[in-house]
C-alpha cells in the first residue's frame, strides 16, 4: 500500500462499494463559449456532477461542454460525444476541429457534435499540482541510461507526487479517473435528453469510450475509437509499449531522412538508425549548449514521430544537434490563461494515469524493467519502462479498473495505423480481443498517430464515415493498404 500523503482519504473512501446512480441531470443552458473555443456555430454550457459518484448528494464539480448542432433536422439522429485524448486534452473546440479536418457533411448532419473538457481539465473544475514545467516537463518517463538513473529519477518523481498530494486541489485528487469521466459523460447524455449516445474518441479517448460502453452498454450506440491504448488504458504495461511503438514507427523516419541527403543523417535507413545511437551517446556524454541531453534527444524523437508533417522538423533538429547548431526550444504545455493553472494539462493527465490503475511501487521493479527493455528495445525501452510519479501517488485507486469485455451490443469500430508510436498496434489488438464480437478493427498501412481524418487514406476514412452515418461496419476485421486519395 502507498504511504498516505493526503490524510483526507479515509478507509471508507477507499473501500466503498460500487458507485450509486446519480440523480437526474438539469438540462444544459447553452450560451457563448470561452474565448479559445469561440467558433462559428459552437455554443457552450456547464453542468454540475458529483465529485464522488458513491455520494451523489455530496460535493459537486463543474463540467464544461460544447455543441455544434446539426443544421439538418431530417437527417439528425442524435448526439456524438467526443474526446481529444491526453488524458488531459481540452475538448470544447474539438467539434470545430473535426469540421476543420474535413469530417464529412453527412456526419455533421447526422449529429449534434458534443465537445467536453473532462473533469479536472481547463474549463471544467481544474486540478493543479503547483508544478513548474522544469519540475515535470512531461508524463513520458525519462530514459534511464543505467540503474543509478532510475534511483535518482525516483527521488524526483516522488517529489512530484508529494506536491500533487498537498496542492490546492488535493481534495479532488482521487476522483479524477476515467471511470468517473465516463459517468460524467452519462450525465451529459441525460442532460441532453438522449436515450443513447454515439462516440468518437482518439488516443486515450479510445479507453474512455471503451470504459463508457462497458459501464453503459445499453446507452451506447455507434462507438468509433481511433488509435487504441488497449483494454487497460495508460497503465504500466501500456507505458512500456512506447518502446514497441518507436520500433514500429522509426523506419518511416529513417526512410524519409535517407531520401533527403541534404540533412546529412545517412544515405540508407540503417545509417540513419546508427546516427540515432551516435547522437544519443554523444549527448549523454556532452549535452548541447541549449541543454539537449541524450534523454531529451530521445524524447524529442519520440514526440516528433507522431505525425508525418513533423518529420522534416525532426530531421532539422537532428542535423542541428549533429553539427552543433541551435535547436528551437520546445513549446510549453501551459494554457496561458490566468483562470487555468499553468500545469493543468500535465497535472490532470497525471491524475488520471495514476488513479486508473495500481502502479508498481518498488523502485527495484523499475530498475529490473528498465534493464530488460533496454535490451529488448534499445531505442526507447529504457524510457517506456521508467519510473513515474504513479509509483509514489498519494492515494490508492478508489475502485478496480473497469474490465473491457464482449458483453454488450456489437457496436464498436476500431481504426488503427500499423505503425503508431504512441498507441502501438499491439495495444489495439489487445483491445479488439477484449471486445470480442462487440468490435471490428480496420487497420491502415501507414505510420504516425491517429488515423481517421488525420491521414488521406480513403479506405480507412470511408469505412469510419460510413459507420458513423449508417452504423454499417465490415463483416470482419479489414486491412486497408497504403493507398491515399
N, C-alpha and C positions, 0 to 999 in steps of 0.2 A: 504493500500500500504506500502511496505517496505521503510524505510528511505534510501535515496541514500547514499551509501558509496563510490561508484565508479562513479565519475561525468561524465565520458566519455559516459555513457549510455544516449543517448538523447531520448526525447519523440518520435521522428521519428523512432528511432531504435526499440522502444518497440511496437509501433502501426503500423509498416509497414505491408503491405499486404502479401499474400501468396508468398513464395519464387519463384523466376523466375527459369526457366530451365537453367541449366548451359551449357556452350559451350562444344563442343566435347573434349573428353579427349585424351591426347597424349598416344600412345601405350607404354606399360611398357618395359623398358630395363632391362633384367634380369642379375643378377650378383651374386657375393658371398654374403652370409648373415652375419650379425653381429655375433660375437663370440658365444653368448649364443644360437643362432639359426643355427649354423653351423652343419648340419646333412646330412647324405648321401642322395643325390638326391634332396635336398632342395635348391632352388635358391630364391633370393630376389630382390626387386626393390622398387621404390618410384614413387609417382605421386603427383602433386600439385592439390589441390582442393580449392574452395572458402572458406574463413573463414565464410562468411555470404552469403548464397545462394540467398538472395534477392539482392545482389550486386555481380553478378558473375564475373564482370570485376575488382573487388576490390582486397583487400589483400588476399593472399593465404597462406595456411599452407601445410605441407607435410604429406602424409600418407604412411606408410611402409607396404608392403605386401610380402607374400612369396608364392611359388608354389611348390607342389610336383606333378610333371606331370605324367599323365597316361603313362605307357610304352606299352600299347596295343591299337594301333590306330584303330583296328577293333571294339573294344568294347567302346572306348571313346565316351561319349555322351555330354560332356560339362564341366562346372566348378561347384565345390561345395564350396561355401563360408562358412566360419566357424567363430564362436565366442566362446570364452572360459568363458564368464560370467564376474562377478565382480559387477557392471561395473568397468572398470579399468584394466581388465586382459590383459596381453600381449598375442599376438596370433601368432607371427611369427613362433614359433616352434611347434604350435599345429598340423599341418599336420603330423609331425613326431610322436607327442604324440599319435595321433589316430592310427598310424601304430604300435606303441609300445603296445598300449592297445589291439591290435588284430583285428582292423577293417578288415573285410573280403577282400580278394584279389579282389573279384568281384566289390567291391566299389572302390578300388584304380584303377582298370582297367577302370571303368566307368567314372572317373572324374579326372581332374586336381584339386587337393585339395588346396584351397587358404586360407592362414592364413593372419591375419591383426592385427596390433596394431591400435586400434581405435584412432580417433582424440584425442589429449591430452595425449596419453599414450606412454611412453617409446620411441621407435624409430620413431614414428610419432612425430610431433611437440608437446613436452611435456608441461604440466602445472605444476605449483607449488603454494603452499600457504606459503612456507617457514616455514613449521611446523616441530617440532621435534616429535618423537614418544611419548614422555612424554606429550606433549601438546594435542595430539589427537591420542591415540593408536588404535582406532577402530571406524568404522562407525556404528556399532551396538550400539544403545542407552544404556546408563548405567542404571542399575537397581536403581530405586528410592525407598528408604525404606519409605519415607514419603513426605509430601508436601514441607518441607524445602529442601530436596534433589533436588526436581525439580527446586526450586528457585536458589540454588547455581549452579546447572548444567547449568541453563540458562545463568548465568554470564560467565561461562567458554566457552560455545559454541558460545556465542556472540563474544567473543574474537577470536575464530577460524574463524568465518565468516568474521570479520574485517580484519584479516590477509590475507584471500583469496582476499578480495576486494582491498587490497593495495600491492599485491605481484608483482613480476617481470613480471608475465604473466597475469595480471589483464585485459588487453585489450582483451584477448581471452575468458574470463570467461563466458559471456552469451551465447556463441556459441558452447559450449561443451555439446551437447544434443543427445539424442537417435535419434531424427528425422534427425539431421544433419549427424550423423554417418550412418544412413540408406541412405541418399543422397550420402554420400561418397562411400558406397557400390555400388550404381548405377553407379558412376563414374568408379569404378573398373571394373564393368561389361562392361562398354563402352570401357575402355582402353584395355580390353582383347578381344574385338571384338565379344562379345557374345550377342545374342538376348535375352536370358533368363539366369537366374541363379538358381541353386539349393542351398540348405542351410542346415547346421547342426549347431544349437546353443544350448548351455546348460545354465541352470540357468538364470541369467539376459539376456543371449543371446537369450532366448525364446521371451523376449519382443522386443529386437532389430529385430529379424526375423519377429515377428508379425507386427511391425511398417513398415518394408520394404515391406512386401507383402500386406499391406494395402495402402501404398503410391503408390506402383508399382505392382498392381496385374497382369497386362498383361506381366510383365517381370519376373514373379515368376514361377518356375517350381515345383520341389518337395521340400517341406519345412518340415524338421524334427526338432521338438523342444522338448527338453528333460528337464523336471523339471521346470514347468512353474511358472513364477512370478504372472501371472494374467494379465488382459487386461489393467491395469493402471500402469504396471511397478512397480518400487520401490517408491511408494508414501506413504503417511501417513497411509493409510489403509493397505497396504502391510506390513509395519513395524510392525503394531500391530498384524499381523498374525504370527509373530515369536512365540508368546505365544502359539498359537494353534499348531504350529509345534513341540514345545518342548513337549506339552501334548501328541501329536501323537507318537512321537519317543521315549520318555523316557522309556516306558515299555520294549522296546528291551534291553536297557542297564540294567534296573532293573532285567530282566530275566537272562541276562549274569552274572551280579555280584552275584546274588543269587546262580547261578550254580557253582560259584567258591568261596567257603567259605574261601579260603586262603587270600582273600582280606579283610575279616573281616567287610564287609559292610552290612551284613544281610543275613539270610538264606531263606528269601522269598522276592519276589518283593516288597511287602508292607513295609518290614523292610528297604529295600534299599531306597525307596522313603522317608521314615521317616528320614533316615540318611541324605538325601539331605537337608531337612529343618533344621535338627540339626546342620549340618556343616555350613550352611549359617548363621544361627542365632549366632553361636559361633564366626564366623569370622567377622560378623557385629560388635560384641562387642569387640573382641580382634583379630586383624589381626595376621597372622602368621609372624615369623621373616623375611621371604622373602617379606612381604608386601601383601600377599593374603588377601584381604578383602572379605566380603560376595559378593560384587559386582563383583570382579574379579573371584571368585569361580563360580558364576552363569554364567558368560560369558565364562569361560573355559569349563564348562559343555556343554553349547550350542554349542561351536565350535567343541568339540570332539565327539558330537553326529552325525556329518556329515557322517562319514564312519565307517563301521564295524571294519576295521583294527585299528581304534583309540580307540575302547572300552577298550582293555586291558590297554592302557596308561592312559585313564581316570580313570579306577579303581585304578591304581597305584597312581595317583595324589590324589584321594580321600583318599586312605589309608595313604599317607604321611601327608596330612593335618589333618587327624583324629588322627594320632599318633605323630604329632609334628616333623616329619622328613622333610628334604629338598625336594622341588618340582623343577624340571627343569624349567629354565627360558623360557618364551615364545619367539618364534623366531620373528625377526624384519621383517617388510614388505619392507625394503629398497632394492633397486635394487643392491646396492653395486658398482655401476658404476659412475664414475665421470661425464659422459656426460648426466646422467639422474638424475633429482632431487630426493633426498632420500625419499621425501614424495610423490612421483608421484602416487603410487598406490592409497593411501588413498585420495589424493587430486583430482585425475581425477575421482575417484568414487564419491566423494562429489559433484563435478561439475555437473555430470550427474543427480544424485539423486535430487539435489536442483533445477536444471534448468528445469527438465522434468515436474514438476507439482507445483501448488501454495500451499505451505505448510501453515498450521495454524501459525499465528504469535503471538497470545496472550498466554502468559505463563500460564494463568488460564485454557486455553483449555487443556494443557498437564497435569496440576495438576488434572483436572477432569478425563481425560482419564486414567491416571495412577491409580487413586483411583478405578475406575471401573474395570480396567483389573487386578489389584492386587487381587480383589475378584473373578473375573471370571476365572482367570488363575494364581493361586498362585505361580506356579513355575517360570514363566518368564514374566508374563503380565506387571509388573511394569518396565520392560526393554523395551519391544517392543513398549509400548505407550509413552516412554520417549521423552524428548525434544532433538533436534539435531541442528547443525548449520543452517539447512534449515529454521528454524524459523526466522533467522536473515540474511538470504542470501542477498548480496548487489545488486542483480538485480531481477527484476520481470521476469517470463517466457516471452520469446520474441514471442512465438506463443502458441496457445492452444495445449494440448496433442492430438496426433493422435488417432482418435477413431477407435477401432478394431471392425469390423462389418462382416456380412456374404456376403458382396459384393465382388465378385471375384471368381476365379476358385476353385473347390473342390480339394485342393492340399496340405493340411496341416495334418501332423500326430503328435499328442502329445503323448509322453511316460512319465509316471509318477509313482513313487513309492507311495504306500499308506501312508507311514509314513516318510515323509521328513521334517526335522526340519527347513530347510532354505526356501524352496518353498513348502509350505504345499499343500495337495490335494485340499483344499478349493479354492486356487487360480487357480489351473489347471481347476477345474470345472467351474469357472467363465470365464476363457479364452475359454474353449470349448463352453460355452453358447454364448459368444460374436461372435465367428466364425460361429456358426450355422452349416449349411451343408458344409461349407468350410473345416471343420476339422473332424477327428476321434480321439478318445482318447483310448490309451491302458494303463491300469493300471497293476502294478505288486505288488503282495502281499509280500512286503519286506520293510525294513526300510533303512534310510540314504538318502543322497543327491546324485542325478544323477542315471540314470537307464541304458541307452544304453552303453554297453561295461564295465561299472563300476561294474556291477553285473553279476553273472553267471546264469542269468535266461534265459534259451534257448528260451522260449516262446516269451518274450519281445524282446530279441535281434534279433531273426529270423524275427519277423514281421517288425522291424525297418530296418533291412538289405534288406529285400525283397522290401520294399517301395523305398529305395534309388536306388536299382538296376533295378527294374521293374516298379515302380510307383504304384504298387498294394497295397491297404490298405484293412483292414477288412471292410465289408459292413456296419457294425455297430460298436459302441464302444465295446471294448473287454477287459475282465478281465483275466489276467494271474495269475496263482496260485504262490505258493512259491517254486515250483519245480526248481531245479538247474540242470545244465548239468553235 
